Amino acid sequence: MRGLLDARHRVVVLDDLSTGDAAALPAEVPLVRASVTDPAAVRWALITHAVTGVVHLAGRKSVAESVARPLAYYRQNVAGTLTLVEAMAEAGVRRIVLSSSAAVYGAQEAETIKEEAVPRPMNPYGATKLASEWVVGDAARAGSLSCVILRYFNVAGAWAGAADRPADARRRTGTGLVPLVVEAVARGESPTVFGHDYPTPDGSCVRDYVHVRDVASAHVAAVEALVGGGGDAVYNVGSGVGYSVGEVLDTIRRSTGINFVELHGGRRPGDPRR
Ligand SMILES: O=c1ccn([C@@H]2O[C@H](COP(=O)(O)OP(=O)(O)O[C@H]3O[C@H](CO)[C@@H](O)[C@H](O)[C@H]3O)[C@@H](O)[C@H]2O)c(=O)[nH]1
């Protein structure tokens, strides 16, 4: 949203605030508090705010939670995308940028995963993102949409200014490795590494971490490509370099100056090694 505002686009946000925070929105951005699974609310928002394109980010995104609550993930991520695409057709809105995930690839042999790789999701989260891609891609092929699909790798980092938000708004920072480790260390606790027996150099999982600002820039580029008449493309959004959980912890030790000890937990269900 901040990337789009900086690029002088007008933005309206639809969010059920189940994990989001209204206090994080600048005053000039209208908020429609509703779920993307509510067809009437989505249609109302598109028409009332004269929306010309959608950046669809309204999904749940925790691998572990998706393993425990798969149906909630299909409801939110797949039914939500279907509801949105149908509402867009009814409101005559044709452009969409879909937030997808590297989780669609699952475990792949190649060192660097290209967009042409055959997706093989290995957890419900990845499956729901792939199914969302099919909904959007098939609607685009039928001529009712122009789309850009962005498959993000592991998003990390913060937007400048986020630290100025009230402590209450900062509390819900996310379910990813970096916030969980930083929060544990800040509480004086030891973070847990999930799995240390993977076939990787140090035995922990390897991921490609990409800064949230770079992910935002990718969205702005995708929006502008659609406005310029382009689209119907799939892009990976990552740094192209993998780091193990152990390397991320070492980096956090160096940058905080806190020499914390980690605990070794078992493998987390649904985790690919890289
Ligand atoms: O306390 C923790 C938290 C995580 N991990 C490990 O750290 C790695 C990264 O985990 P996490 O930050 O939860 O990300 P992923 O499960 O890889 O999934 C993320 O990355 C995907 C893209 O690859 C996104 O689509 C997802 O939304 C996002 O949650 C995994 O090996 C985890 O097992 C730990 O060892 N300890």
The ligand as an SDF file (V2000), in Angstrom:
LIG
                    3D

 36 38  0  0  0  0  0  0  0  0999 V2000
   10.5170  -20.1060   15.2540 O   0  0  0  0  0  0  0  0  0  0  0  0
   10.8150  -20.5380   14.1400 C   0  0  0  0  0  0  0  0  0  0  0  0
   10.1300  -20.1420   12.9670 C   0  0  0  0  0  0  0  0  0  0  0  0
   10.5220  -20.6870   11.7590 C   0  0  0  0  0  0  0  0  0  0  0  0
   11.5450  -21.5800   11.6830 N   0  0  0  0  0  0  0  0  0  0  0  0
   11.9590  -22.1280   10.3780 C   0  0  0  0  0  0  0  0  0  0  0  0
   12.3260  -21.0320    9.5680 O   0  0  0  0  0  0  0  0  0  0  0  0
   12.0410  -21.3190    8.2050 C   0  0  0  0  0  0  0  0  0  0  0  0
   11.1820  -20.2060    7.6560 C   0  0  0  0  0  0  0  0  0  0  0  0
    9.9200  -20.2880    8.3100 O   0  0  0  0  0  0  0  0  0  0  0  0
    8.8010  -19.1620    8.1450 P   0  0  0  0  0  0  0  0  0  0  0  0
    9.4050  -17.8250    8.3660 O   0  0  0  0  0  0  0  0  0  0  0  0
    7.6400  -19.5800    8.9890 O   0  0  0  0  0  0  0  0  0  0  0  0
    8.4530  -19.2170    6.6180 O   0  0  0  0  0  0  0  0  0  0  0  0
    7.9680  -20.4240    5.6480 P   0  0  0  0  0  0  0  0  0  0  0  0
    7.2910  -21.4950    6.3810 O   0  0  0  0  0  0  0  0  0  0  0  0
    9.1360  -20.7900    4.7950 O   0  0  0  0  0  0  0  0  0  0  0  0
    6.8330  -19.7140    4.7970 O   0  0  0  0  0  0  0  0  0  0  0  0
    6.9860  -18.3800    4.4480 C   0  0  0  0  0  0  0  0  0  0  0  0
    7.5160  -18.2920    3.1770 O   0  0  0  0  0  0  0  0  0  0  0  0
    6.6210  -18.5970    2.1340 C   0  0  0  0  0  0  0  0  0  0  0  0
    7.3400  -18.4730    0.8130 C   0  0  0  0  0  0  0  0  0  0  0  0
    8.3750  -19.4150    0.6930 O   0  0  0  0  0  0  0  0  0  0  0  0
    5.4680  -17.6590    2.2480 C   0  0  0  0  0  0  0  0  0  0  0  0
    4.6150  -17.7950    1.1820 O   0  0  0  0  0  0  0  0  0  0  0  0
    4.7660  -17.8950    3.5510 C   0  0  0  0  0  0  0  0  0  0  0  0
    3.6530  -17.0670    3.6570 O   0  0  0  0  0  0  0  0  0  0  0  0
    5.6850  -17.6380    4.6650 C   0  0  0  0  0  0  0  0  0  0  0  0
    5.1070  -18.0090    5.9170 O   0  0  0  0  0  0  0  0  0  0  0  0
   11.3450  -22.6790    8.2020 C   0  0  0  0  0  0  0  0  0  0  0  0
   12.3160  -23.6580    7.9210 O   0  0  0  0  0  0  0  0  0  0  0  0
   10.8680  -22.8530    9.6430 C   0  0  0  0  0  0  0  0  0  0  0  0
   10.8090  -24.2020   10.0510 O   0  0  0  0  0  0  0  0  0  0  0  0
   12.2440  -21.9670   12.8240 C   0  0  0  0  0  0  0  0  0  0  0  0
   13.1580  -22.7760   12.7570 O   0  0  0  0  0  0  0  0  0  0  0  0
   11.8390  -21.4370   14.0090 N   0  0  0  0  0  0  0  0  0  0  0  0
  1  2  2  0
  2  3  1  0
  2 36  1  0
  3  4  2  0
  4  5  1  0
  5  6  1  0
  5 34  1  0
  6  7  1  0
  6 32  1  0
  7  8  1  0
  8  9  1  0
  8 30  1  0
  9 10  1  0
 10 11  1  0
 11 12  2  0
 11 13  1  0
 11 14  1  0
 14 15  1  0
 15 16  2  0
 15 17  1  0
 15 18  1  0
 18 19  1  0
 19 20  1  0
 19 28  1  0
 20 21  1  0
 21 22  1  0
 21 24  1  0
 22 23  1  0
 24 25  1  0
 24 26  1  0
 26 27  1  0
 26 28  1  0
 28 29  1  0
 30 31  1  0
 30 32  1  0
 32 33  1  0
 34 35  2  0
 34 36  1  0
M  END
$$$$
